[in-house]
Amino acid sequence: MSAFLLDTSALLAHFFDEPGGREAARLMAEGEVILAAVTRVEMHGRPRHVGVPPAERETVLDQYMGMASRVVDIDEQVARRACVLREASPHRIPTVDAMIAACASVHGAILVHRNAHYRGLPEGMVTQVDLIP
């Protein structure tokens, strides 16, 4: 069974039923789901900006975080790997996204996302499923 670390973009596609959301659901049902702890912070923003009430936001966040078999922290090894990924990319990778990608790399998981800035990472640094090919 594969382990999939879902980037916040994949969770939001699923939550809002956007392009890539159904593929994210299929992968979540097919393998082990891992999330980075920092995803909770990033996932909080968009539902807030579109007017999802605070209590509902917390419920949704708890549901998504609870579906993961593991929630991994940002430790020194992950932070160092995030620096390596940022250095190797021809594009700017936001700090939170670099840490999420590093979590996937360090924990041997497939990164599931819809972020263009991950596409520039050299082959083999992070195994990826891009929900928007």
ChimeraX attribute file (.defattr): number of C-alpha atoms within 10 A of each C-alpha:
attribute: neighborCount
match mode: 1-to-1
recipient: residues
	/A:1	6
	/A:2	12
	/A:3	19
	/A:4	26
	/A:5	32
	/A:6	27
	/A:7	24
	/A:8	25
	/A:9	21
	/A:10	26
	/A:11	25
	/A:12	19
	/A:13	20
	/A:14	17
	/A:15	16
	/A:16	10
	/A:17	12
	/A:18	12
	/A:19	14
	/A:20	22
	/A:21	21
	/A:22	16
	/A:23	18
	/A:24	25
	/A:25	16
	/A:26	11
	/A:27	18
	/A:28	20
	/A:29	10
	/A:30	13
	/A:31	14
	/A:32	17
	/A:33	21
	/A:34	25
	/A:35	27
	/A:36	24
	/A:37	16
	/A:38	17
	/A:39	23
	/A:40	16
	/A:41	11
	/A:42	14
	/A:43	19
	/A:44	17
	/A:45	11
	/A:46	12
	/A:47	18
	/A:48	13
	/A:49	9
	/A:50	8
	/A:51	9
	/A:52	14
	/A:53	11
	/A:54	12
	/A:55	9
	/A:56	12
	/A:57	18
	/A:58	14
	/A:59	11
	/A:60	17
	/A:61	18
	/A:62	12
	/A:63	11
	/A:64	16
	/A:65	19
	/A:66	12
	/A:67	14
	/A:68	18
	/A:69	13
	/A:70	15
	/A:71	17
	/A:72	19
	/A:73	14
	/A:74	16
	/A:75	11
	/A:76	9
	/A:77	11
	/A:78	22
	/A:79	18
	/A:80	13
	/A:81	20
	/A:82	25
	/A:83	14
	/A:84	14
	/A:85	22
	/A:86	21
	/A:87	13
	/A:88	14
	/A:89	15
	/A:90	14
	/A:91	14
	/A:92	13
	/A:93	21
	/A:94	10
	/A:95	13
	/A:96	17
	/A:97	21
	/A:98	22
	/A:99	26
	/A:100	26
	/A:101	32
	/A:102	28
	/A:103	30
	/A:104	28
	/A:105	22
	/A:106	14
	/A:107	15
	/A:108	15
	/A:109	22
	/A:110	21
	/A:111	26
	/A:112	26
	/A:113	25
	/A:114	24
	/A:115	16
	/A:116	12
	/A:117	15
	/A:118	23
	/A:119	17
	/A:120	13
	/A:121	19
	/A:122	12
	/A:123	9
	/A:124	8
	/A:125	15
	/A:126	20
	/A:127	17
	/A:128	21
	/A:129	19
	/A:130	18
	/A:131	18
	/A:132	13
	/A:133	8
